[in-house]
Amino acid sequence: MNIFLVGGAVRDSLLGRQVTERDYVVVGSTPEQMVAQGFKPVGSDFPVFLHPETHEEYALARTERKSGTGYGGFTFYTSPDLTLEEDLIRRDLTINAMAQTLDGQTIFDPYHGQADLEARLLRHVSPAFAEDPLRVLRVARFAARFANLGFTVAPETMAFMRELTESGELSSLTPERVWKETERALGEDRAEVYFEVLRECGALKLLLPELDALFGVPQRPQHHPEIDTGVHTMMALQRSCEYGYSTQVRFATLLHDLGKAMTPQDEWPRHVQHEERGLIPVREVCNRLKVPSSFRDLAEIVCREHLMCHRVLDLRPGTVWRLLQRIDVLRKPERVEEYIQACMCDARGRLGLETRDYPQADYLRAAIVAVRKVRAADLPTNLKGLSIGEALVAARIEAITAIPMVQQTELDVPVPNPSQAYEEEVNQLVH
């Protein structure tokens, strides 16, 4: 029996990155021998065991053969006669197909993963790569993870990804699996690269057509020097990654402008009412991918209300209160903070305006504190004919009125159609 450290732990160690998870492959053993040594079997598809003390995963060397459609259509075979090289060749990328002895002295690299680390290439191990549609998403996610190190997808691997996309195999991916890979990608340092790679191989149009439709949709250059709505969305997402915001904020930022793809072309480059128009595609994405409700709720709020955040310094205190109330400021102040973060990424996701001031954020944060300080116990005894609820609202609006104002920054905030306005005050707003 020989045991090797494999996969991401070897890769990350060679890259000088922190190793957070270790996987092992066992060559020359059987399930019975593993159990006899105290390993606990887990999983039903192929022999994987948990170490009796560390609880880390140890898998018997195995090969796989395509036996059906989709990422689950494989038959696995294990034997004590299988070699380490036979196990490693089934892996997706060469940088993930390396093994190391437990003493760390020897690295086995039959498929030249170290050379691709040096070249900063994400390259498939073998033509069998094209048999698994999930690998399209995995490569895109690795591209997002290692983009800051200069990694790109090898041209021949991108060709396989296009082949998989065109074959229709991506339709076999379950919504849960697509969302799992996408959520993990949203947590990477360069999440926007995930969606850019999917778009390059044609997969974005199949998996997230609402997002893909934004590319090529123009915006007014005086507010969006980058012009293209898809480019703006990727820039906004990049800001959310740079600031270290949560995956929920990143997801809401990603979907905030979906309504612009629904603007009639004869109205371009203006996008009046795109906030309301965007709610339908946001819900379609969330329903199709079975997105968790917390992600969906924030995405809908940011889509519907992001222009209100941009113009908040021009709103009446009563309108600001109603905005905060719609976001549930009294019960979920953290959601208002996430809303602010996504809106700031929208404001700064524009060419040449990446570091622009956004005083709206500080103003709304001050408003959160102000309204939450108002308590029924602090109200005067004479309510002047108001109910306690009415008096609380009046006191909260007064607290907002007392917040020092700063000068508004010009953003893309066209006056909405009055029939679509949330408050009568927005009828009086200027561009």
N, C-alpha and C positions, 0 to 999 in steps of 0.2 A: 504494500500500500504506500502510495506517495501522495502527499498533499501539497497543493500550490495555492498561493494567493492569486486571484485572477481579476480581470476586468477593470472597473473604475478605480479601485484602490491602487493598482499598479500605475495606471495612467496618471492619476492625480499626484502620486508620489513623484513621478518623473517630471511633472510640471511644477513641482514645488507648491502644490495646493494642499490644503488641509484634507486629510482622509477622514471621512465621516462614517463610512460604511465599508465593511470588508466581506468579500465573498470568497469561498474556497471551492476548488474542484479536487475530487479524490480519484486518482487513477489506480487501477489494479485491485479494486475491492468490490464486494457484493453487498446488497442490502442486509443480508443476514450477518455479515461480518461487522457492518456498521452498528447494527442493533446490539450485537454482542459486546461492543466496546462502549455501550452506554449512550449512543446517539439516538435521538428521538425522531422518527420519521414524520414528515409533514408533507402536505401536498398530495394530489392524486394523479397528476399528469406524468410526473417523472420523479425518480428517487432524490429527494432533498431531505437533509437531516439537520437537526439543531444540536450543536455541541452541548454536552451535558453540563458544562460549567459556564461557558461564555454566552451560550444561546445564539451564536453566530451560525449562518447557514453554510452547510457543506453539501455539495451536489456531486453525485457520481458522474464521471465522464460519460458523455452521451453524444449521439448523433441524431439528426432529425431529417425527415423526408416529407416533402409536400404530399398530402393525401386528400386535400379538399381545398375549398376556397377560404379566403380571409386569413386573418392573423392567427386564428386558432386551428386552421386546417393542416396540422402537422402530426406525424407519428414519430415518437421518440424511441430510441433504442439504446440500451446501456449494456455494457459487458466489461468484465475485468480485463479483457484483452484490448480494449480501446486505448489509443494513445492520447497524449496531451494535445498533439497537433490536430487529431481528428475532432477533439472537443472544441478547440479554439476556432476551427474553420467555420463553425456554424454561427459564429457571432457576427454582429452587424458591421462594425467599423474596425479597421486595423488597429486604431488606438485603444480599442476595447478588447483586443484579441491577444493580449500579452499575459504571461504568467510569471510568478516569482517564487523562488524557494522560500520556505518559512524563515530561514536565517537571513534572507535579504541579499545573499551573495550572488545569486544567479538569476538572470532574467531570460525567459524563453520568449522569443519574438519571431516565430516562423513566417509571419505575414507582414513584417517590416513596419510595425506600428511606431517604433522609435524614429524611423526616418520620416514618417508622416507627422509625428509630433514636431520634429525639427522644421519640416516644411509648412507646418500649420495647415494641414489638409485633413478634411473628413472624407475618408475613402472607404468604400465597401471592401469586405474581405474576399468575397467570391461572387460569381453570378447568381448564387442562391439568394442574394440580397433581394432580388426582384420578386421573390416568392411571398414576401411578407409585407402587406400594405402598412402595417403599423410603423415600419421602419422609415417611412416618409416623414411621419410626425416626429419620430425619435431623432432623426438627423437634423430636422429643423430646430428641435429643442437643443441639441448639442451645439448647433451653430449659434443659437442665442447665448448659450452658457459661455462659449469660448470666443465670442466675437471680439471682446476686449483684448484677447491675446493674439488677434490677427488670423484666426482660423476661418477658412472658407470651405465650401463644399467642392470636392473634386469634380471636374466636368463630367467624367464618366459616371460618377455616382449620381449627379444631377440628371443625367440621361436615363438612368435606371428609375429614378424617382418620377420622371415624366412618363416613362413606360408604365409604371404602376398606376399612375393617375389615369392615363388614357385607357387602361385595361378595364376600368370599372371596379377594380378590387377594393378601392377605398369605400365603396358602398357597403362592404361587409363589416366595416368598423362600427361597433356599437356606439350610441351617443355617450354612454358613460365612459368609454375608453377615449373617445375624442376629447371629452371635457377633461378627463384626468391628465392627458398629455398637455392640453392647452393651459390648464391651471398651473401645472408644473412649469411650463414655459413662461407664464406670466411672472413667476417668481425669480426668473433669471436676470442677470445684470443688464442684458440687452434684449428684453422681451420682444421688441419690435422686429428683430432679425428673424424670429420664428415665423412671423406672418409674412415677412418679405420673402423668405425661402419658400414657404408654401405657395406664395403667389408666383414665384419664378418657375416652379414645376407644375403649375396649373391646379394644385390641390386646394388653394384658397377659394377658388370659384365654386368648387364642389362642396367644401366643408363649411365655409362662411361666405356665401354669395353676397350677403348684405354688406359685409366689409369690403369684399373685392369690388363691388359696384362703386365705391367711393373714388377709386383711382380713375383719373380722367375727368372728374367733375370739377369745373373751375369755380373759384371764389374771387371776390373783389380784391385786386392787388393792393389797394391802399390799406386794407386790413390784414390781408394774407399774402405777403410777398412771395411765398412758396407756391401760390396759385392753386395747386392740385389738392383736393380735399383728402385724398388718400395719403399723400405726403404729409399733410398737416396732422393727420391722425397718428401716423407713425412718429412724428416729432413730439406730439403731446405725450404719447406713450413712453417715449424715451425720457422725457422730463420726469415722469412718475417713477421710472426706474432709478434715475440719478438721485432723486430725493429719498429713495428707499421706502416709498409708500407701499401699503399693503396690496396684495393681489386683488382685493375687492376694488380698491381705488383704481388700480391699473385696468381692470376689466371695464369699469364704468367709463374711464377715459377712452378706452378703445371704442366704445359704442356710442359716445356722446353725440356724434354728428351723423349717424346713420340716416337721418331724415333728409340730408342734402342729396342723397342719391335718388330721392323721390321727388325732387323739385323738377317741374316741367322744364325742358330745355329752353323754351322761349322766355323763361324767367332768369336764366343764368346771366351773370354770375351772382345775382342776389338769391337769397334763400329764406324768404319770409315764411314764417310758420314751420321751419324745419324742426323745431323742438317737438311740436305736436305730431308732425308727420313721422318723426323718428321713433315714436313709442311703439308703433306696430312692428317694425323690423327688430327692435330691441326685444320685444316679447317673443317674436318668432325664433330668434336665436336662443333665448333662454329656455323656451319650451322644447325646442328641437334637441338641444344638448343636455336637457335636464339639469340646468344650472341651479345651484342651491339658492334658496329664497333670499338670503342675505345679499348675495351678489346681484340677483335680479332686482331687488328693491332699490339698491343704491344706483344701479345702472339706469333705471327708469327715472329716478329723481334727478340725476345729473343730466340726462337727455332732456327732460321737460323743463328744468329750471336753470340751466347753465347761463343763459343770457341774463336772467334775473340777478345772478351773482355778479356778472360783469357790470351791470348798471346799478348795483345796490346803493352806491353813494348818491345817486340821483333820485332814489325812491323816498317817498314819505315814510315816516316812522311806522305808521299803521300798516303800510304795505310790507315793510321789512318784517314786522311781527307776524303777519300772515304767512310770509315765506317761511320763516322759522317754524311756525306752527305746522305747516304742511310737511315739513321734514321731521316733525316730532321732537322739537328741541328739548321739551321738558322731560321726556322719557328716554330719548336717545341722543344726547348731546354729541356723542362720539360719531354718530352718523352725519351730523351737520359738519363736523370737522372733516370727515372723509369727503363730503360734498365740496367743501371749500378747496381741499387739496386737488380734487379732479378738475375743478374749474380753473384753478391757478395753472395747472398743466396745460389746459386748453389755451389759456391766455399766452403762455410762454412757448407753446408748440408752434412757433411761427418763425420763418427765416429772418434772422437778424434781430429777433425780439426775445431771445431765449432767456435773457436776464432782466427783462423789463420789470419795473416796479408794479406791484399788485396790491395797493392799499386796501382793496376790497376785502382781502383775507383778514387783515388785522381788525378792520371795522366789524366784520361779521363775528369774529372771535370775541371782540368786546361785547357785542350784542348778546351772544350766548351767555356770557357771564352775567350781564346786566339783567336779562329777563329771568334767569334762574335764581337770582338773589331775591326776587319779589316773592313774598310769602303772605298768605292771608292774615297771619298774626300781626303783620306790620301795617296793615291798612288802618286808616283813621276810623274812629268809631262812627262818625257821621259820613255815610256813604252817599249822601245827597240823592237819594232815590234810586241808586244803582243796586243791582244784585251783587253778591260777593263775586260771582264770575265776571260780571261787567266791570266791577271795580279792579279786579286783578288784571284784566286786559288793559284797562286805562293806565294802570300803574306800570305795566310792562312797556306800553308804548311810550310813556313818559320817560322810562329808564333808557329806552333807545334814543329818544330825543336828546338826552343829556350827553350822549357819546360825542366827543370832539370829532368834527368832520375834517377830512382831507380832500384834496383835489382829485376829481375823477380822472382816470386815464382812458384815452380813447380806444375803444375796442369795437369789434364787429357786432353792434347791437341795434339793428334796424327796428323801427317801431312795428310791433305786430299788428295784424288786423284787429280792430277793436272787438269784433265779434269773437275773437279767439283769446282775448286778454284775460288774465286771471283776476286782475284788479282794475277798477276804473282809472286809477292813477296812471297806469302805463300808457293810456291814451294821450297823456300830456308830455310823455318823454320825447327827447330829441335824439337824433342819431348820435 
